[in-house]
Amino acid sequence: MRKFLYISCFLFLQTISCSIGTIEVIPESTKLSMQNNSSVKLLSVKWNGTDFGNINLGESSEMIVSHGEGPIYFSVSNGKQYRTQAYVLGKKYEHTKFPFIDNTRVIDVDTKNASILGDILNVD
């Protein structure tokens, strides 16, 4: 009986030690998704140094980012550059989602004038 117990313990410990060596740890990542639910195509979208590219109407873009905080910068078809009035917080190991809608408050980077996203193509 004692011999059986020793052999069982030995086999159990061998199984555990072998499986511990094959465990792959994948660190959590910080993600930011942007959904364009507005009537404006967003060009060259950037947040905290991460390039999200162009985001067409009804589409989204998701990237793994470094955690941080800041506005989202983008251009539109009239060539002007804008940023969101709101600062987006990318929390460590979380998935943050930011929806662009026509009522999203934006600021013209050059003039510092505030408006809403749905109106920026109608402003001269």
Buried (B, 14 or more C-beta within 10 A) or exposed (E): EEEEEEEEEEEEEEEEEEEEEEEEEEEEBBBBBBBBEBEBBBBBBBBBEBEBEBBEEEEBBEBEBEBBEBBBBBBBEEEBBBBBEEEBEBEEEEBBEBEBEEEBEBBBBEEEEEBBBBEBEEEE
